[in-house]
């Protein structure tokens, strides 16, 4: 029953957007965008509270969202962590242990609509505005992002190159918004009228089209030292994304893993990150 629902609910939404576009393309685009930006999960689970609650720090307001921050005190440089879609700060538990062992000062926050933060929607432009508020507050020297968090890290650097960040780490990050939207269209089966209207909606709201939003293209302007880690068999974000970003980001190093999946929690990954942070 659950599998059937999971199959037909997306098709229901696609049919709804197609019908709505006959009446109002703008309204159909708005509804399609809202669903596209609405996480289905990412709340704090009971077993995660033991790790997260002792580290809870101040709540910071940004873009109408109350962002729950977490802090693990250390004497070395401040490291800021950005998790991905439908996740929360708990996903960093393994890496945080490594950072604590090296005495880094660690800051993290739940993205809008995730974990203990408020809000209902999440997208890279919103996440970027929130991240920049956190950066201005804590002045981290190092920033690490996973998946959508990695996209946000690089987009933020493209938009705000004069911040306090000196080193950047991207883990399993997608590059092309066009690929993500195409997957969204294929899942819901909405027509080209809805997609074109959605494209126009992006242009009105963010001043870029779906095709224009490319982390690989934005990376041409990133000059700070970076580490990109991506699994060759990543089923969520294609490895070609990492190759495209690395090709344009002249001061980056790309590490290809095999069989570690999208999450990249493993010991070997964390060891590579620590080595990069300690390098000159």
N, C-alpha and C positions, 0 to 999 in steps of 0.2 A: 504493500500500500504506500509506504513512504517513498519507495523508488518511483512509483507511478506519479506521485505528487511532484517529486523533484523533476520529473521529466516534463510534466504538463504545465506546471506553474510558469516557467519561463515562456512557453508558447502562448499562454494566456496573456501575459504582459505584452508580448510582441503583437498579438492580434489587437489588443486594446490600443496600443500606440498607432498601429496602422489605421484603425477606425477613427481615432481621435484626429489624426492628421487630415482626414477628409473634411473635418470641421474647422480645425485650427492647427496649422503646422507648428506655430510657435508654442502652443500648449503641449502638443505631442513631444516636441523637443525638450521642453522643460521637465515633463514627467519622465522622459527617458533619461535625462541627465540626473534627476534626483535619485532614480533607482540605481543608476550607474555608480553614484557616489555614496550609496547607503550600505555600510557594512552589515553583514548578517550576524556576526559574532565578534568576539574580542573582549568580552567582559572578564572580570577577574573571577577565576574559579576558586573553589574553597581551598584546594591544595596549594594554590599559588599565594595565598594571603600570608602564610608563615614567612615566606621569603620577602614579600613586598612591604607588608605593613610596618616593620621596624625601620624601613628606609624612607618612608613617606616624608616629604619635605613640604615646602610652601606650595600653595596653589597660585598660579599666575594666569591672569586674564589676557587673552589675545583674540581679536576678531570675534568677540562675543562668546568665546569658549573659555571655560574654566579648566586649565591644564594642571593635572596632578603631576608634580615633579617628585623625583626620588633622588636620594644622595647617599653615596658611600664615600666617606671622607678619606682623603689621602693627601700626601705632602707633595706629590709630583704634579705634573701638568693636569689640567682638567680635561676629561674626555666626555663628550656628549654622544649619547646613543639614540638612534631613531629606528624604531621597529617598523614592520611592514603592515600590510593590509590584513584586517581581521586578526589582530594580535594585540599584545600589550607588552609592558616592560619585562614581564617574566621571561620572555623569549631570550633575554640576554643573560640569564642566570649563570651559564657556564663561562661566558667571556668575562662577566663581572668578577668571578672568582680569580681569573688570571690577572685582571687589572688590579684587584686588591693585593694580590701577592707581590705585584711590582710597585705598590704604593701610589698608584694614580688616583686622582680625585675624580670620581665618577658621578656624572649627572645624567638622568634619563627622564623622560616624561611619556605619559600615555597620550597618543594622538587624539584629535577630536573624534568623539563618538566611540572611543575605545577605552578599555580599562576603567579607571576611576575619573577620567576626564568627561566633561559634559559634551553636548552636541549630538547631532544625528547623522551628519554627513562628513565625508573625508575625500579630499582630492589633493593632488600635488600642489597647486597654487595656495590652497588654504593651509596645508601642512607646512609649506615654505614660510608663510607669514608667521605662523606659530613658532617655527624653529628659529626664525630671525629674532623674535622677541626673547626666546630662551638664550640665544647666543649673546644678545645685548645685555642680558641680565647676569650671566655667569662667565662670559669671556673665555670659552673653551679654546684650547689650542689644537685639539684633535676632535674630529667628528667621524662617527661610524654609522652607516645606515645599511639596513637589510631590505632588499626587494623594493617596495614602494618608498621605504625610508631612504634607500640608496638613491632612487630617482630624486627625492626631495633634497638630499644632501648636495647633489650635483647641480640641480636647478637653482638651489639657494646660492651656490657659489657663482653660478652664471649671473644671477640677479644682483648679488651683494658681494663682489670680490674683495672689498676692503674691510671685511670683518676680521675677527681675531683668529680665525682658523689658519693653521699652518700645515696640517696633514689631514688627508681625507681617505677613508676606507669605504669601499662599496662592495657589498656582498649580494650576489644573485639578483642584480638590478635589471629590470627591463629598460629598453631605450625608447621605442617608438610608440607613441600614443595611438597611431593608426593601427598597429597590430592588436593592441588591447581592445580598441573599439570594434575592429573586425571580428574578434572573438566574441565580443558582446552581441553584435548583430547576428552572428551565426548561432549563438545560443538561443536568442529570443525570436529569431526569424522575422525581424521587422524589415520593412522594405526600404528602397533607396530614398524615397521621399522623406521618411523619418530620419534616415542617416544624414541626408543633406541638410535637413532642418537642424539636426543636432550639431552639425558642423558650423552652421551659422550661429547657433547659440553659443558655442565656444568662442567664436570670433567676437560676439557682442560682449560676453562676460569677461574674457581674459585677453583679448586682443591678439589671439593666435588661432589658426585653424587646427583641425586634428592632424593634418599632415605636417604642419609647421612645428608642432611640439615634438622635438627629437633630442633626447639627452646626448646622443652621439654628436649632433650638430652643435649643441650648447657646449660640449666638452672642448671644442676648439679654442674656447676662450679661457679655459681653466689652466692656470699656470702653477698652482701649488702641487706639492708632491702627493701622489696618490697610489693606493693599492687597490686593485680590482681582483676579487676572487669569485669564480663562477664555475659551476659544475657543467661538464660537457653534456651530461644527460638530463639537465634541468628540464622538468616538464611544465614548469610554471612560466619561467622567463628563458627564452632561447639563448644558448651560448653565443650565438652570433651577435647578440646585443653587447656582450662584453667585448667582443672583438672590435665592433664598430666604435665603441666608446674609447677603447684603448688606442685605436688607430689615430683618433683625433686628439686625444689627451696626451700631449707630448711628454709630460713629466710623470707618467703613470707606469706601473708595473702590473702585468696581468699574470695571475696564477690560475691554471686550469686544473680542476680536480676531476676525478672520475668515480662516479657512483656514490657521491656524498649527498646528492639530492639538492633540493632548493633551500632548505633551512640552514645548512652549513653551521651546525652546532659543534662539530667534531673537534677533538683535541688538536689535530694537525692544523686546522684552520685558525684556532685561537693562538697557537704557537707562531704561526706566520704573522698574525696581526701584531703580537707583542714584539716580534723581531723587527717589524717595520716601524713601530712606534719608537723603539730604542735606537734605530739607525740614524745616522747623520743625514 
